[in-house]
Amino acid sequence: MKSFLDAIDALTPEIYEALKEAVEIGKWPDGTVLTEAQREIAMQAVILYSRKLESEDDEPFTIGPDGEFRTAAAQKRAYLAQRKMNRGDRDA
């Protein structure tokens, strides 16, 4: 299960949108019909990814791992900046 969660962490917003559309219409962007297994896995990925983003907005204030007070907006900005930096490291 950890590798699936790692894959969710690696999703880009573009891939998330493609998965979400595939689940909604039952086809991949190239028109290929999803199998039932693909649809279930894609649906799980969409739910987990969207829940992860929503959970950042659920708590208006939290204490970060460093002990610092954080707002939901600041957490989301930090998360998105970290993802952008990580993607840039892979492309280099």
N, C-alpha and C positions, 0 to 999 in steps of 0.2 A: 504493500500500500504506500510505502514511503516514496517509491519512484513515481507513482501516480500523483502524489501531492507535490513532488518536485516538478513534475510536468505542469501542474496547475500554476505553480509559482513562476514558471518560465513562459507562460502564455502572454502574448502581446494583446493589446486591445483589438487589433485587427484580426488575429486568430480567434479571439473570443467571439467577435461579431460573426465571423464565418461559421463557427461551430453553432452559434445561436440560430443563425439563419438555416443551417443544415437541419437542425432539430425541428425547426418550425415548418419547413417545407418538405423535409424528407429526402433532400438531394444535396450532394456536394456542389460547390461552386461550378464544377465542370459538367454538372447535369447528371452524374452517376447517382443512382438511387442508393440510399443508406441501407445496409442490412439492419436487422433488428438489434444485433449486438453493437454495431457502430452507433446506432441511434441512442442506445442505453448509455454507452460510454460517453458519447458527446453530451448527452443530457446531464450526466453526473459532472462532467467538466464544467459545463455552463453554470450549473447550480453552485458548485464549489467556488468557482471564480467570482460569480456575482455576490455570493455570500461573503467572501473574503473582502470585497470592496465595500459592501454594505456594513460589515462589522466595524470598519474603521469609522463609519459615520454614526454608529449606534451609541457610542459613549462620547458625550461632549467633552469630557475631561478624563485623562488617565495619567498614570505615572509610568514613564518609560523604563526600559531595562536599566538605564543609567541613573534612575532615581529622579529624573527631571519631570516636572509637570508639563503635560502636553495637551493641546486641544485636538479635536478630531481633524480639523482642517490642516493643522501643522503636521499631524501624523500622515495624512494622505499626501501632502506635498513631499514629505521626506521619503515615503514609500515610492512614489512615482519618480523622484530624483534618483533614488538608489536603483530602481529598475532600469532607468535610462542609462545610468553609469554602467551597470552590469551588461546591458546589451552592447554598449560601446566597447567594452573590454573584449567581448567575444568577437566583434567585427574586426578588431585590430589584428 
